[in-house]
Each structure stands twice: as C-alpha cells, then as structure tokens.
Amino acid sequence: MKVALAANTDGEKLKNTIKEYLESKGYEIEDFSNQDIFTATENVVTAIQEKGITRGIIVDDYGVAPFMIAAKHHGIVCAPTYEDYTSSMTRHHNSTQIITLGANITAEKLSCQLAENFVKTEYDGGRHQIRIDMLNREC
C-alpha cells in the first residue's frame, strides 16, 4: 500500500521517523512535504483525490491546522489522532483517508503506532456507510 505523507517544518523530524517506521513495515511512502502546512495538506489531498493513494498522514506541531484544511475538501474524511483507539476506529467507522498528528504533543513511538494502526485498518462499511454518504452529498 502506498501512503501519502507530509509535514511542514515543525513536523519534519517526526514525519521522517514515521516514514522510516512505515517503510520498515513494508509500506511505500510518497512524501508531499512543504514548509507551509497549507501546501503540504493540499498536496496530500490531491494525492488522494487524483493519484489513487488511499491513505494520508500529515504532521505539524499540533495536528489541528492540517485537519481543518483537509476537512474542507468535498469527499475527504480527515481526523486528528492523539491516542491508539481513534487511530484505528476512525478507519473502521468513518473510512477516514487522512489523519493528522502533532509533533509537539504526541511522542515518536506512539505516533508511529498511530500511523501503523491507521494504515493497516480497513473500513467496516455497513451501517457506517450512511454517515459517509451524508458527508459526501452535495450541499
């Protein structure tokens, strides 16, 4: 599986740690980083919408800005993750394509585990699809 990964300057160190970790687990990583978090986030969104990449991870200092930027795009489901449970449940129940991580608030080892949980978890579908359809309908 190919994973889109990006960071701004504040998230660069953690992004590199996550990249090495996921590559050691057999995942192919495509890096879309940029000094500016807006551009880095837009790059990941474009990779998912136009390049067929199914998962994206964006790292900045707190994980909030890329979450807000990505969530503005029609058809994109994004979630900030800070602990183990939501990193997998957001995939199970929400078919989340992008997670965000905060380099200043989540330890490296935990961030690597959150990233792995996210990329390896599949969407459950079923009753959850109703919510996804509501999110994706035109306003």
C-alpha positions in Angstrom: 0.0 0.0 0.0 1.2 3.5 -0.9 0.8 6.2 1.8 1.0 9.9 1.2 3.0 11.6 4.0 3.6 15.3 4.5 4.8 17.7 7.1 5.7 21.3 7.5 8.9 22.5 9.1 7.5 21.8 12.6 6.6 18.2 11.8 9.6 17.3 9.7 11.5 15.3 12.3 8.5 13.2 13.4 7.5 12.7 9.7 10.9 11.2 9.0 10.6 8.9 11.9 7.1 7.8 10.8 8.4 7.3 7.3 11.2 5.1 8.3 8.9 3.1 10.6 6.2 2.5 8.0 8.8 1.6 5.3 10.3 -1.0 7.7 6.7 -2.5 7.8 6.6 -2.7 4.0 4.6 0.4 3.2 5.5 2.5 0.2 5.7 6.2 1.2 5.3 9.2 -1.1 6.4 12.4 0.6 4.4 15.6 -0.2 6.0 17.9 2.4 6.3 21.6 2.2 7.4 24.3 4.6 3.9 25.6 4.6 1.2 23.4 6.2 -1.5 24.6 3.9 0.5 23.5 0.8 1.6 20.2 2.4 -2.0 19.4 3.3 -3.3 20.3 -0.2 -0.6 18.0 -1.7 -1.9 15.1 0.3 -5.5 15.8 -0.5 -4.6 16.0 -4.2 -2.7 12.7 -4.0 -5.8 11.0 -2.6 -8.3 12.6 -4.9 -6.3 12.3 -8.1 -3.4 9.8 -7.8 -5.3 6.9 -6.3 -3.4 6.9 -2.9 -5.9 5.7 -0.3 -4.2 6.9 3.0 -2.5 10.1 4.0 -0.8 11.3 7.2 0.1 14.9 7.8 2.3 16.1 10.6 2.7 19.6 12.0 3.1 20.9 15.5 -0.4 20.2 16.9 -2.3 18.4 14.1 -5.2 20.9 14.1 -4.4 23.1 11.1 -4.0 20.2 8.6 -7.2 18.7 9.9 -9.2 21.9 9.3 -7.6 22.3 5.8 -8.2 18.8 4.6 -11.7 18.5 6.0 -12.8 21.5 3.8 -12.4 19.3 0.7 -15.5 17.5 -0.6 -15.1 13.8 -0.4 -12.2 13.9 2.1 -12.6 12.5 5.6 -9.9 13.6 7.9 -9.3 13.1 11.7 -6.8 14.3 14.2 -5.5 11.4 16.2 -3.7 11.5 19.6 -4.2 8.1 21.0 -4.5 4.4 20.0 -8.2 3.9 19.9 -9.2 6.7 17.5 -6.3 5.9 15.1 -8.0 2.7 14.1 -11.6 3.4 14.9 -11.7 6.4 12.6 -10.9 4.0 9.7 -13.3 1.3 10.9 -16.3 3.6 11.3 -15.5 6.7 9.1 -13.5 5.4 6.2 -11.0 8.2 7.1 -8.5 8.8 4.3 -6.2 11.2 6.2 -5.1 11.5 9.8 -3.1 14.3 11.3 -0.5 14.1 14.1 1.0 16.8 16.3 4.8 16.6 16.7 4.7 18.8 19.9 2.0 16.7 21.7 2.5 13.0 20.7 5.7 11.0 21.4 7.5 9.5 18.4 6.9 5.8 19.4 3.2 6.5 19.9 3.0 8.4 16.6 4.5 5.5 14.7 1.9 3.1 16.3 -0.9 5.5 15.5 0.3 5.8 11.9 0.5 2.0 11.6 -2.9 1.4 13.1 -4.4 3.9 10.7 -2.8 2.4 7.5 -3.5 -1.2 8.3 -7.1 -0.8 9.4 -9.9 -1.4 6.9 -13.3 0.3 6.7 -16.2 -1.7 8.2 -18.9 -0.3 5.9 -22.4 -1.5 6.7 -24.3 0.9 8.9 -21.5 3.3 8.9 -21.9 4.0 5.2 -25.0 6.1 5.9 -22.8 8.7 7.7 -20.2 8.6 4.9 -22.9 9.2 2.3 -24.2 12.1 4.3 -20.7 13.6 4.5 -20.2 13.2 0.7 -23.5 14.6 -0.5 -23.5 17.9 -2.3 -24.7 20.9 -0.2 
